[in-house]
């Protein structure tokens, strides 16, 4: 079973870059959103294992989207994405409940290291899956 990621960023180039970074791994981009409102809606629908969330976006910014996602799911694992010079916003996001942050332009190694850290994986372990011998979801 792969780790499902939701990528929320208003720049299609940044979403594409994240998709390419995760494509080299067993992470799967389960959804993409171009603003905070769509990101919150997709989070509720997809319940991803990890969400990357841009801070500055139209309609609903990343901080407001983070609050909404955590209100819906207090255990959500959200990593904020920001440009240089947004330290105050990053600090606020961490205070709200973001698990970590990535600074643009993205370094693929840093993205994967942060994702693995937030998920409790090390660099060499496979993503979490069902225990050996477990067949299907009992729900």
DRENKEMAR-74218 format. One record per atom (N, C-alpha, C): z, y, x; residue number from 1; residue in one letter; atom name. Coordinates in nm, 3 decimals, always signed. Example, Ala and Ser with C-alpha at 12.3 -4.5 7.8 and 13.67 -1.06 7.14 Angstrom:
# DRENKEMAR-74218
ATOM / pz / py / px / num / residuo / atomo
ATOM / +0.780 / -0.569 / +1.319 / 1 / a / N
ATOM / +0.780 / -0.450 / +1.230 / 1 / a / CA
ATOM / +0.780 / -0.330 / +1.320 / 1 / a / C
ATOM / +0.708 / -0.225 / +1.285 / 2 / s / N
ATOM / +0.714 / -0.106 / +1.367 / 2 / s / CA
ATOM / +0.787 / +0.003 / +1.290 / 2 / s / C
END
This chain:
# DRENKEMAR-74218
ATOM / pz / py / px / num / residuo / atomo
ATOM / +0.000 / -0.119 / +0.084 / 1 / x / N
ATOM / +0.000 / +0.000 / +0.000 / 1 / x / CA
ATOM / +0.000 / +0.124 / +0.088 / 1 / x / C
ATOM / -0.084 / +0.221 / +0.054 / 2 / x / N
ATOM / -0.093 / +0.341 / +0.136 / 2 / x / CA
ATOM / -0.004 / +0.452 / +0.083 / 2 / x / C
ATOM / +0.018 / +0.549 / +0.169 / 3 / x / N
ATOM / +0.097 / +0.667 / +0.133 / 3 / x / CA
ATOM / +0.003 / +0.765 / +0.064 / 3 / x / C
ATOM / +0.041 / +0.808 / -0.057 / 4 / x / N
ATOM / -0.044 / +0.899 / -0.135 / 4 / x / CA
ATOM / +0.000 / +1.043 / -0.112 / 4 / x / C
ATOM / -0.100 / +1.127 / -0.080 / 5 / x / N
ATOM / -0.075 / +1.267 / -0.045 / 5 / x / CA
ATOM / -0.147 / +1.359 / -0.144 / 5 / x / C
ATOM / -0.078 / +1.465 / -0.185 / 6 / x / N
ATOM / -0.139 / +1.572 / -0.264 / 6 / x / CA
ATOM / -0.152 / +1.693 / -0.171 / 6 / x / C
ATOM / -0.274 / +1.748 / -0.161 / 7 / x / N
ATOM / -0.300 / +1.863 / -0.076 / 7 / x / CA
ATOM / -0.326 / +1.984 / -0.165 / 7 / x / C
ATOM / -0.243 / +2.089 / -0.148 / 8 / x / N
ATOM / -0.255 / +2.210 / -0.230 / 8 / x / CA
ATOM / -0.280 / +2.329 / -0.138 / 8 / x / C
ATOM / -0.401 / +2.384 / -0.146 / 9 / x / N
ATOM / -0.438 / +2.499 / -0.063 / 9 / x / CA
ATOM / -0.556 / +2.568 / -0.130 / 9 / x / C
ATOM / -0.557 / +2.701 / -0.132 / 10 / x / N
ATOM / -0.667 / +2.772 / -0.198 / 10 / x / CA
ATOM / -0.795 / +2.771 / -0.116 / 10 / x / C
ATOM / -0.788 / +2.740 / +0.013 / 11 / x / N
ATOM / -0.907 / +2.738 / +0.099 / 11 / x / CA
ATOM / -0.965 / +2.597 / +0.104 / 11 / x / C
ATOM / -1.087 / +2.582 / +0.055 / 12 / x / N
ATOM / -1.151 / +2.450 / +0.055 / 12 / x / CA
ATOM / -1.162 / +2.395 / +0.197 / 12 / x / C
ATOM / -1.184 / +2.483 / +0.294 / 13 / x / N
ATOM / -1.193 / +2.439 / +0.433 / 13 / x / CA
ATOM / -1.062 / +2.373 / +0.478 / 13 / x / C
ATOM / -0.949 / +2.431 / +0.441 / 14 / x / N
ATOM / -0.819 / +2.375 / +0.479 / 14 / x / CA
ATOM / -0.793 / +2.241 / +0.409 / 14 / x / C
ATOM / -0.832 / +2.232 / +0.282 / 15 / x / N
ATOM / -0.817 / +2.104 / +0.211 / 15 / x / CA
ATOM / -0.902 / +1.997 / +0.277 / 15 / x / C
ATOM / -1.024 / +2.035 / +0.315 / 16 / x / N
ATOM / -1.114 / +1.942 / +0.382 / 16 / x / CA
ATOM / -1.058 / +1.898 / +0.517 / 16 / x / C
ATOM / -1.001 / +1.991 / +0.589 / 17 / x / N
ATOM / -0.941 / +1.960 / +0.718 / 17 / x / CA
ATOM / -0.825 / +1.860 / +0.702 / 17 / x / C
ATOM / -0.739 / +1.884 / +0.603 / 18 / x / N
ATOM / -0.628 / +1.792 / +0.578 / 18 / x / CA
ATOM / -0.680 / +1.654 / +0.538 / 18 / x / C
ATOM / -0.781 / +1.653 / +0.453 / 19 / x / N
ATOM / -0.840 / +1.525 / +0.410 / 19 / x / CA
ATOM / -0.892 / +1.448 / +0.531 / 19 / x / C
ATOM / -0.959 / +1.518 / +0.623 / 20 / x / N
ATOM / -1.012 / +1.453 / +0.743 / 20 / x / CA
ATOM / -0.900 / +1.400 / +0.833 / 20 / x / C
ATOM / -0.793 / +1.476 / +0.847 / 21 / x / N
ATOM / -0.680 / +1.432 / +0.930 / 21 / x / CA
ATOM / -0.620 / +1.305 / +0.872 / 21 / x / C
ATOM / -0.595 / +1.304 / +0.742 / 22 / x / N
ATOM / -0.533 / +1.187 / +0.679 / 22 / x / CA
ATOM / -0.628 / +1.068 / +0.671 / 22 / x / C
ATOM / -0.760 / +1.093 / +0.671 / 23 / x / N
ATOM / -0.857 / +0.984 / +0.661 / 23 / x / CA
ATOM / -0.852 / +0.892 / +0.783 / 23 / x / C
ATOM / -0.802 / +0.941 / +0.895 / 24 / x / N
ATOM / -0.793 / +0.860 / +1.017 / 24 / x / CA
ATOM / -0.673 / +0.765 / +1.015 / 24 / x / C
ATOM / -0.597 / +0.769 / +0.908 / 25 / x / N
ATOM / -0.473 / +0.692 / +0.900 / 25 / x / CA
ATOM / -0.474 / +0.609 / +0.772 / 25 / x / C
ATOM / -0.360 / +0.550 / +0.743 / 26 / x / N
ATOM / -0.348 / +0.476 / +0.617 / 26 / x / CA
ATOM / -0.298 / +0.565 / +0.504 / 26 / x / C
ATOM / -0.289 / +0.696 / +0.529 / 27 / x / N
ATOM / -0.257 / +0.791 / +0.423 / 27 / x / CA
ATOM / -0.382 / +0.810 / +0.337 / 27 / x / C
ATOM / -0.362 / +0.830 / +0.208 / 28 / x / N
ATOM / -0.474 / +0.851 / +0.115 / 28 / x / CA
ATOM / -0.450 / +0.983 / +0.042 / 28 / x / C
ATOM / -0.549 / +1.073 / +0.045 / 29 / x / N
ATOM / -0.538 / +1.196 / -0.032 / 29 / x / CA
ATOM / -0.566 / +1.160 / -0.178 / 29 / x / C
ATOM / -0.460 / +1.158 / -0.258 / 30 / x / N
ATOM / -0.470 / +1.117 / -0.398 / 30 / x / CA
ATOM / -0.518 / +1.230 / -0.487 / 30 / x / C
ATOM / -0.501 / +1.355 / -0.440 / 31 / x / N
ATOM / -0.544 / +1.469 / -0.519 / 31 / x / CA
ATOM / -0.546 / +1.596 / -0.437 / 31 / x / C
ATOM / -0.623 / +1.693 / -0.486 / 32 / x / N
ATOM / -0.632 / +1.824 / -0.422 / 32 / x / CA
ATOM / -0.624 / +1.931 / -0.530 / 32 / x / C
ATOM / -0.558 / +2.041 / -0.496 / 33 / x / N
ATOM / -0.547 / +2.154 / -0.588 / 33 / x / CA
ATOM / -0.574 / +2.282 / -0.512 / 33 / x / C
ATOM / -0.631 / +2.382 / -0.582 / 34 / x / N
ATOM / -0.664 / +2.508 / -0.515 / 34 / x / CA
ATOM / -0.568 / +2.622 / -0.547 / 34 / x / C
ATOM / -0.468 / +2.596 / -0.629 / 35 / x / N
ATOM / -0.365 / +2.697 / -0.654 / 35 / x / CA
ATOM / -0.236 / +2.627 / -0.696 / 35 / x / C
ATOM / -0.128 / +2.703 / -0.700 / 36 / x / N
ATOM / +0.002 / +2.646 / -0.730 / 36 / x / CA
ATOM / +0.012 / +2.584 / -0.868 / 36 / x / C
ATOM / -0.049 / +2.647 / -0.968 / 37 / x / N
ATOM / -0.043 / +2.592 / -1.104 / 37 / x / CA
ATOM / -0.106 / +2.453 / -1.110 / 37 / x / C
ATOM / -0.225 / +2.441 / -1.051 / 38 / x / N
ATOM / -0.293 / +2.312 / -1.049 / 38 / x / CA
ATOM / -0.214 / +2.211 / -0.965 / 38 / x / C
ATOM / -0.153 / +2.258 / -0.858 / 39 / x / N
ATOM / -0.072 / +2.172 / -0.773 / 39 / x / CA
ATOM / +0.046 / +2.113 / -0.848 / 39 / x / C
ATOM / +0.116 / +2.194 / -0.925 / 40 / x / N
ATOM / +0.230 / +2.146 / -1.003 / 40 / x / CA
ATOM / +0.182 / +2.045 / -1.108 / 40 / x / C
ATOM / +0.072 / +2.077 / -1.175 / 41 / x / N
ATOM / +0.018 / +1.985 / -1.277 / 41 / x / CA
ATOM / -0.018 / +1.850 / -1.214 / 41 / x / C
ATOM / -0.087 / +1.855 / -1.100 / 42 / x / N
ATOM / -0.127 / +1.730 / -1.034 / 42 / x / CA
ATOM / -0.006 / +1.654 / -0.980 / 42 / x / C
ATOM / +0.096 / +1.727 / -0.932 / 43 / x / N
ATOM / +0.216 / +1.658 / -0.885 / 43 / x / CA
ATOM / +0.277 / +1.576 / -0.999 / 43 / x / C
ATOM / +0.289 / +1.638 / -1.114 / 44 / x / N
ATOM / +0.348 / +1.567 / -1.230 / 44 / x / CA
ATOM / +0.265 / +1.447 / -1.270 / 44 / x / C
ATOM / +0.134 / +1.460 / -1.260 / 45 / x / N
ATOM / +0.043 / +1.353 / -1.298 / 45 / x / CA
ATOM / +0.039 / +1.240 / -1.194 / 45 / x / C
ATOM / +0.032 / +1.275 / -1.066 / 46 / x / N
ATOM / +0.010 / +1.177 / -0.961 / 46 / x / CA
ATOM / +0.138 / +1.121 / -0.898 / 46 / x / C
ATOM / +0.246 / +1.200 / -0.900 / 47 / x / N
ATOM / +0.371 / +1.162 / -0.834 / 47 / x / CA
ATOM / +0.346 / +1.113 / -0.691 / 47 / x / C
ATOM / +0.286 / +1.197 / -0.605 / 48 / x / N
ATOM / +0.251 / +1.155 / -0.469 / 48 / x / CA
ATOM / +0.375 / +1.129 / -0.383 / 48 / x / C
ATOM / +0.354 / +1.057 / -0.274 / 49 / x / N
ATOM / +0.462 / +1.031 / -0.179 / 49 / x / CA
ATOM / +0.492 / +1.154 / -0.095 / 49 / x / C
ATOM / +0.388 / +1.237 / -0.074 / 50 / x / N
ATOM / +0.398 / +1.356 / +0.009 / 50 / x / CA
ATOM / +0.306 / +1.463 / -0.046 / 50 / x / C
ATOM / +0.352 / +1.588 / -0.041 / 51 / x / N
ATOM / +0.269 / +1.701 / -0.085 / 51 / x / CA
ATOM / +0.265 / +1.804 / +0.027 / 51 / x / C
ATOM / +0.144 / +1.850 / +0.061 / 52 / x / N
ATOM / +0.131 / +1.964 / +0.151 / 52 / x / CA
ATOM / +0.098 / +2.085 / +0.063 / 52 / x / C
ATOM / +0.168 / +2.195 / +0.086 / 53 / x / N
ATOM / +0.161 / +2.308 / -0.005 / 53 / x / CA
ATOM / +0.146 / +2.438 / +0.073 / 53 / x / C
ATOM / +0.034 / +2.506 / +0.051 / 54 / x / N
ATOM / +0.011 / +2.636 / +0.114 / 54 / x / CA
ATOM / +0.111 / +2.736 / +0.054 / 54 / x / C
ATOM / +0.149 / +2.836 / +0.130 / 55 / x / N
ATOM / +0.245 / +2.935 / +0.079 / 55 / x / CA
ATOM / +0.176 / +3.044 / +0.000 / 55 / x / C
ATOM / +0.065 / +3.099 / +0.052 / 56 / x / N
ATOM / -0.001 / +3.211 / -0.014 / 56 / x / CA
ATOM / -0.124 / +3.161 / -0.087 / 56 / x / C
ATOM / -0.118 / +3.164 / -0.222 / 57 / x / N
ATOM / -0.228 / +3.118 / -0.308 / 57 / x / CA
ATOM / -0.234 / +3.204 / -0.433 / 57 / x / C
ATOM / -0.348 / +3.204 / -0.501 / 58 / x / N
ATOM / -0.359 / +3.277 / -0.628 / 58 / x / CA
ATOM / -0.286 / +3.204 / -0.741 / 58 / x / C
ATOM / -0.273 / +3.271 / -0.853 / 59 / x / N
ATOM / -0.212 / +3.222 / -0.977 / 59 / x / CA
ATOM / -0.063 / +3.195 / -0.961 / 59 / x / C
ATOM / -0.027 / +3.097 / -0.878 / 60 / x / N
ATOM / +0.114 / +3.067 / -0.851 / 60 / x / CA
ATOM / +0.124 / +3.039 / -0.702 / 60 / x / C
ATOM / +0.209 / +3.116 / -0.632 / 61 / x / N
ATOM / +0.218 / +3.095 / -0.488 / 61 / x / CA
ATOM / +0.295 / +2.968 / -0.455 / 61 / x / C
ATOM / +0.295 / +2.933 / -0.328 / 62 / x / N
ATOM / +0.357 / +2.808 / -0.285 / 62 / x / CA
ATOM / +0.506 / +2.800 / -0.310 / 62 / x / C
ATOM / +0.577 / +2.914 / -0.298 / 63 / x / N
ATOM / +0.721 / +2.912 / -0.321 / 63 / x / CA
ATOM / +0.753 / +2.884 / -0.468 / 63 / x / C
ATOM / +0.679 / +2.946 / -0.558 / 64 / x / N
ATOM / +0.699 / +2.921 / -0.701 / 64 / x / CA
ATOM / +0.661 / +2.776 / -0.735 / 64 / x / C
ATOM / +0.551 / +2.727 / -0.677 / 65 / x / N
ATOM / +0.509 / +2.589 / -0.702 / 65 / x / CA
ATOM / +0.614 / +2.491 / -0.648 / 65 / x / C
ATOM / +0.669 / +2.521 / -0.530 / 66 / x / N
ATOM / +0.774 / +2.437 / -0.473 / 66 / x / CA
ATOM / +0.894 / +2.428 / -0.567 / 66 / x / C
ATOM / +0.936 / +2.542 / -0.620 / 67 / x / N
ATOM / +1.049 / +2.542 / -0.715 / 67 / x / CA
ATOM / +1.019 / +2.455 / -0.837 / 67 / x / C
ATOM / +0.898 / +2.468 / -0.891 / 68 / x / N
ATOM / +0.859 / +2.389 / -1.009 / 68 / x / CA
ATOM / +0.856 / +2.240 / -0.978 / 68 / x / C
ATOM / +0.798 / +2.204 / -0.864 / 69 / x / N
ATOM / +0.790 / +2.063 / -0.826 / 69 / x / CA
ATOM / +0.930 / +2.005 / -0.808 / 69 / x / C
ATOM / +1.019 / +2.079 / -0.742 / 70 / x / N
ATOM / +1.156 / +2.029 / -0.721 / 70 / x / CA
ATOM / +1.237 / +2.027 / -0.849 / 70 / x / C
ATOM / +1.205 / +2.115 / -0.942 / 71 / x / N
ATOM / +1.272 / +2.111 / -1.072 / 71 / x / CA
ATOM / +1.233 / +1.982 / -1.145 / 71 / x / C
ATOM / +1.107 / +1.945 / -1.134 / 72 / x / N
ATOM / +1.056 / +1.822 / -1.196 / 72 / x / CA
ATOM / +1.105 / +1.698 / -1.122 / 72 / x / C
ATOM / +1.105 / +1.704 / -0.988 / 73 / x / N
ATOM / +1.141 / +1.589 / -0.905 / 73 / x / CA
ATOM / +1.222 / +1.637 / -0.785 / 73 / x / C
ATOM / +1.355 / +1.638 / -0.796 / 74 / x / N
ATOM / +1.439 / +1.687 / -0.687 / 74 / x / CA
ATOM / +1.420 / +1.610 / -0.555 / 74 / x / C
ATOM / +1.366 / +1.490 / -0.561 / 75 / x / N
ATOM / +1.343 / +1.411 / -0.440 / 75 / x / CA
ATOM / +1.205 / +1.430 / -0.379 / 75 / x / C
ATOM / +1.128 / +1.524 / -0.432 / 76 / x / N
ATOM / +0.991 / +1.545 / -0.383 / 76 / x / CA
ATOM / +0.991 / +1.576 / -0.234 / 76 / x / C
ATOM / +0.894 / +1.519 / -0.164 / 77 / x / N
ATOM / +0.879 / +1.546 / -0.021 / 77 / x / CA
ATOM / +0.761 / +1.640 / -0.004 / 77 / x / C
ATOM / +0.795 / +1.768 / +0.020 / 78 / x / N
ATOM / +0.695 / +1.875 / +0.028 / 78 / x / CA
ATOM / +0.699 / +1.938 / +0.167 / 78 / x / C
ATOM / +0.580 / +1.949 / +0.226 / 79 / x / N
ATOM / +0.564 / +2.015 / +0.356 / 79 / x / CA
ATOM / +0.484 / +2.143 / +0.331 / 79 / x / C
ATOM / +0.538 / +2.256 / +0.374 / 80 / x / N
ATOM / +0.471 / +2.384 / +0.354 / 80 / x / CA
ATOM / +0.371 / +2.409 / +0.466 / 80 / x / C
ATOM / +0.261 / +2.475 / +0.430 / 81 / x / N
ATOM / +0.157 / +2.513 / +0.526 / 81 / x / CA
ATOM / +0.150 / +2.664 / +0.527 / 81 / x / C
ATOM / +0.152 / +2.722 / +0.646 / 82 / x / N
ATOM / +0.151 / +2.868 / +0.653 / 82 / x / CA
ATOM / +0.072 / +2.916 / +0.774 / 82 / x / C
ATOM / +0.036 / +3.041 / +0.769 / 83 / x / N
ATOM / -0.028 / +3.106 / +0.884 / 83 / x / CA
ATOM / +0.081 / +3.161 / +0.974 / 83 / x / C
ATOM / +0.044 / +3.190 / +1.097 / 84 / x / N
ATOM / +0.139 / +3.256 / +1.187 / 84 / x / CA
ATOM / +0.184 / +3.387 / +1.126 / 84 / x / C
ATOM / +0.308 / +3.424 / +1.151 / 85 / x / N
ATOM / +0.358 / +3.550 / +1.100 / 85 / x / CA
ATOM / +0.425 / +3.540 / +0.964 / 85 / x / C
ATOM / +0.436 / +3.421 / +0.910 / 86 / x / N
ATOM / +0.499 / +3.403 / +0.779 / 86 / x / CA
ATOM / +0.637 / +3.336 / +0.791 / 86 / x / C
ATOM / +0.707 / +3.365 / +0.900 / 87 / x / N
ATOM / +0.834 / +3.299 / +0.928 / 87 / x / CA
ATOM / +0.936 / +3.318 / +0.816 / 87 / x / C
ATOM / +0.942 / +3.437 / +0.758 / 88 / x / N
ATOM / +1.039 / +3.463 / +0.651 / 88 / x / CA
ATOM / +1.009 / +3.376 / +0.529 / 88 / x / C
ATOM / +0.880 / +3.360 / +0.498 / 89 / x / N
ATOM / +0.843 / +3.275 / +0.384 / 89 / x / CA
ATOM / +0.871 / +3.128 / +0.412 / 89 / x / C
ATOM / +0.849 / +3.086 / +0.537 / 90 / x / N
ATOM / +0.880 / +2.948 / +0.574 / 90 / x / CA
ATOM / +1.030 / +2.923 / +0.560 / 90 / x / C
ATOM / +1.110 / +3.015 / +0.610 / 91 / x / N
ATOM / +1.255 / +3.001 / +0.600 / 91 / x / CA
ATOM / +1.299 / +2.992 / +0.455 / 91 / x / C
ATOM / +1.239 / +3.073 / +0.368 / 92 / x / N
ATOM / +1.273 / +3.069 / +0.225 / 92 / x / CA
ATOM / +1.233 / +2.935 / +0.166 / 92 / x / C
ATOM / +1.116 / +2.882 / +0.204 / 93 / x / N
ATOM / +1.069 / +2.754 / +0.152 / 93 / x / CA
ATOM / +1.164 / +2.641 / +0.193 / 93 / x / C
ATOM / +1.210 / +2.643 / +0.317 / 94 / x / N
ATOM / +1.304 / +2.541 / +0.364 / 94 / x / CA
ATOM / +1.436 / +2.553 / +0.287 / 94 / x / C
ATOM / +1.479 / +2.676 / +0.263 / 95 / x / N
ATOM / +1.601 / +2.699 / +0.187 / 95 / x / CA
ATOM / +1.588 / +2.647 / +0.044 / 95 / x / C
ATOM / +1.470 / +2.663 / -0.015 / 96 / x / N
ATOM / +1.445 / +2.614 / -0.152 / 96 / x / CA
ATOM / +1.446 / +2.462 / -0.156 / 96 / x / C
ATOM / +1.396 / +2.398 / -0.048 / 97 / x / N
ATOM / +1.397 / +2.252 / -0.047 / 97 / x / CA
ATOM / +1.278 / +2.184 / +0.017 / 97 / x / C
ATOM / +1.187 / +2.262 / +0.078 / 98 / x / N
ATOM / +1.077 / +2.200 / +0.152 / 98 / x / CA
ATOM / +1.136 / +2.119 / +0.266 / 98 / x / C
ATOM / +1.072 / +2.008 / +0.300 / 99 / x / N
ATOM / +1.123 / +1.919 / +0.403 / 99 / x / CA
ATOM / +1.083 / +1.963 / +0.544 / 99 / x / C
ATOM / +0.970 / +2.034 / +0.557 / 100 / x / N
ATOM / +0.923 / +2.078 / +0.689 / 100 / x / CA
ATOM / +0.808 / +2.174 / +0.667 / 100 / x / C
ATOM / +0.744 / +2.216 / +0.776 / 101 / x / N
ATOM / +0.630 / +2.308 / +0.765 / 101 / x / CA
ATOM / +0.529 / +2.278 / +0.874 / 101 / x / C
ATOM / +0.407 / +2.321 / +0.851 / 102 / x / N
ATOM / +0.297 / +2.310 / +0.946 / 102 / x / CA
ATOM / +0.233 / +2.448 / +0.954 / 102 / x / C
ATOM / +0.203 / +2.494 / +1.076 / 103 / x / N
ATOM / +0.143 / +2.626 / +1.094 / 103 / x / CA
ATOM / -0.008 / +2.610 / +1.113 / 103 / x / C
ATOM / -0.084 / +2.695 / +1.042 / 104 / x / N
ATOM / -0.230 / +2.698 / +1.056 / 104 / x / CA
ATOM / -0.265 / +2.778 / +1.180 / 104 / x / C
ATOM / -0.370 / +2.746 / +1.252 / 105 / x / N
ATOM / -0.462 / +2.634 / +1.227 / 105 / x / CA
ATOM / -0.393 / +2.501 / +1.260 / 105 / x / C
ATOM / -0.423 / +2.400 / +1.179 / 106 / x / N
ATOM / -0.358 / +2.271 / +1.192 / 106 / x / CA
ATOM / -0.395 / +2.199 / +1.321 / 106 / x / C
ATOM / -0.297 / +2.139 / +1.382 / 107 / x / N
ATOM / -0.318 / +2.046 / +1.493 / 107 / x / CA
ATOM / -0.300 / +1.907 / +1.431 / 107 / x / C
ATOM / -0.402 / +1.821 / +1.433 / 108 / x / N
ATOM / -0.392 / +1.691 / +1.367 / 108 / x / CA
ATOM / -0.267 / +1.612 / +1.406 / 108 / x / C
ATOM / -0.233 / +1.613 / +1.533 / 109 / x / N
ATOM / -0.114 / +1.539 / +1.577 / 109 / x / CA
ATOM / +0.013 / +1.592 / +1.513 / 109 / x / C
ATOM / +0.023 / +1.723 / +1.501 / 110 / x / N
ATOM / +0.142 / +1.784 / +1.439 / 110 / x / CA
ATOM / +0.149 / +1.750 / +1.291 / 110 / x / C
ATOM / +0.034 / +1.755 / +1.222 / 111 / x / N
ATOM / +0.030 / +1.721 / +1.079 / 111 / x / CA
ATOM / +0.082 / +1.579 / +1.058 / 111 / x / C
ATOM / +0.030 / +1.485 / +1.136 / 112 / x / N
ATOM / +0.070 / +1.345 / +1.119 / 112 / x / CA
ATOM / +0.215 / +1.322 / +1.160 / 112 / x / C
ATOM / +0.259 / +1.389 / +1.265 / 113 / x / N
ATOM / +0.399 / +1.374 / +1.308 / 113 / x / CA
ATOM / +0.495 / +1.424 / +1.200 / 113 / x / C
ATOM / +0.465 / +1.540 / +1.142 / 114 / x / N
ATOM / +0.549 / +1.595 / +1.036 / 114 / x / CA
ATOM / +0.547 / +1.503 / +0.913 / 114 / x / C
ATOM / +0.428 / +1.457 / +0.875 / 115 / x / N
ATOM / +0.417 / +1.368 / +0.758 / 115 / x / CA
ATOM / +0.499 / +1.241 / +0.779 / 115 / x / C
ATOM / +0.488 / +1.181 / +0.896 / 116 / x / N
ATOM / +0.562 / +1.058 / +0.924 / 116 / x / CA
ATOM / +0.712 / +1.084 / +0.927 / 116 / x / C
ATOM / +0.752 / +1.196 / +0.984 / 117 / x / N
ATOM / +0.894 / +1.231 / +0.991 / 117 / x / CA
ATOM / +0.952 / +1.251 / +0.851 / 117 / x / C
ATOM / +0.882 / +1.325 / +0.767 / 118 / x / N
ATOM / +0.930 / +1.353 / +0.631 / 118 / x / CA
ATOM / +0.941 / +1.224 / +0.550 / 118 / x / C
ATOM / +0.852 / +1.130 / +0.576 / 119 / x / N
ATOM / +0.852 / +1.002 / +0.505 / 119 / x / CA
ATOM / +0.944 / +0.899 / +0.569 / 119 / x / C
ATOM / +1.007 / +0.934 / +0.682 / 120 / x / N
ATOM / +1.096 / +0.840 / +0.748 / 120 / x / CA
ATOM / +1.023 / +0.731 / +0.826 / 120 / x / C
ATOM / +0.899 / +0.760 / +0.865 / 121 / x / N
ATOM / +0.821 / +0.665 / +0.944 / 121 / x / CA
ATOM / +0.820 / +0.709 / +1.089 / 121 / x / C
ATOM / +0.802 / +0.615 / +1.181 / 122 / x / N
ATOM / +0.776 / +0.659 / +1.317 / 122 / x / CA
ATOM / +0.627 / +0.648 / +1.343 / 122 / x / C
ATOM / +0.583 / +0.695 / +1.457 / 123 / x / N
ATOM / +0.440 / +0.702 / +1.486 / 123 / x / CA
ATOM / +0.370 / +0.568 / +1.482 / 123 / x / C
ATOM / +0.442 / +0.459 / +1.505 / 124 / x / N
ATOM / +0.379 / +0.328 / +1.520 / 124 / x / CA
ATOM / +0.400 / +0.237 / +1.401 / 124 / x / C
ATOM / +0.477 / +0.282 / +1.302 / 125 / x / N
ATOM / +0.502 / +0.193 / +1.188 / 125 / x / CA
ATOM / +0.399 / +0.217 / +1.079 / 125 / x / C
ATOM / +0.365 / +0.111 / +1.005 / 126 / x / N
ATOM / +0.272 / +0.129 / +0.894 / 126 / x / CA
ATOM / +0.341 / +0.203 / +0.781 / 126 / x / C
ATOM / +0.265 / +0.259 / +0.688 / 127 / x / N
ATOM / +0.328 / +0.327 / +0.576 / 127 / x / CA
ATOM / +0.404 / +0.227 / +0.491 / 127 / x / C
ATOM / +0.502 / +0.275 / +0.413 / 128 / x / N
ATOM / +0.581 / +0.184 / +0.332 / 128 / x / CA
ATOM / +0.495 / +0.112 / +0.230 / 128 / x / C
ATOM / +0.526 / -0.009 / +0.206 / 129 / x / N
ATOM / +0.456 / -0.089 / +0.107 / 129 / x / CA
ATOM / +0.555 / -0.181 / +0.039 / 129 / x / C
ATOM / +0.509 / -0.269 / -0.048 / 130 / x / N
ATOM / +0.601 / -0.360 / -0.114 / 130 / x / CA
ATOM / +0.658 / -0.459 / -0.013 / 130 / x / C
ATOM / +0.780 / -0.507 / -0.035 / 131 / x / N
ATOM / +0.839 / -0.606 / +0.056 / 131 / x / CA
ATOM / +0.753 / -0.731 / +0.061 / 131 / x / C
ATOM / +0.760 / -0.802 / +0.172 / 132 / x / N
ATOM / +0.682 / -0.925 / +0.187 / 132 / x / CA
ATOM / +0.715 / -1.020 / +0.072 / 132 / x / C
ATOM / +0.612 / -1.076 / +0.013 / 133 / x / N
ATOM / +0.631 / -1.171 / -0.096 / 133 / x / CA
ATOM / +0.641 / -1.106 / -0.233 / 133 / x / C
ATOM / +0.651 / -0.974 / -0.239 / 134 / x / N
ATOM / +0.660 / -0.904 / -0.367 / 134 / x / CA
ATOM / +0.519 / -0.898 / -0.429 / 134 / x / C
ATOM / +0.510 / -0.942 / -0.550 / 135 / x / N
ATOM / +0.380 / -0.945 / -0.616 / 135 / x / CA
ATOM / +0.380 / -0.849 / -0.733 / 135 / x / C
ATOM / +0.305 / -0.741 / -0.719 / 136 / x / N
ATOM / +0.288 / -0.644 / -0.829 / 136 / x / CA
ATOM / +0.412 / -0.562 / -0.856 / 136 / x / C
ATOM / +0.395 / -0.473 / -0.948 / 137 / x / N
ATOM / +0.502 / -0.381 / -0.990 / 137 / x / CA
ATOM / +0.567 / -0.439 / -1.115 / 137 / x / C
ATOM / +0.699 / -0.460 / -1.115 / 138 / x / N
ATOM / +0.764 / -0.523 / -1.230 / 138 / x / CA
ATOM / +0.770 / -0.436 / -1.354 / 138 / x / C
ATOM / +0.730 / -0.309 / -1.344 / 139 / x / N
ATOM / +0.739 / -0.220 / -1.461 / 139 / x / CA
ATOM / +0.641 / -0.257 / -1.567 / 139 / x / C
END
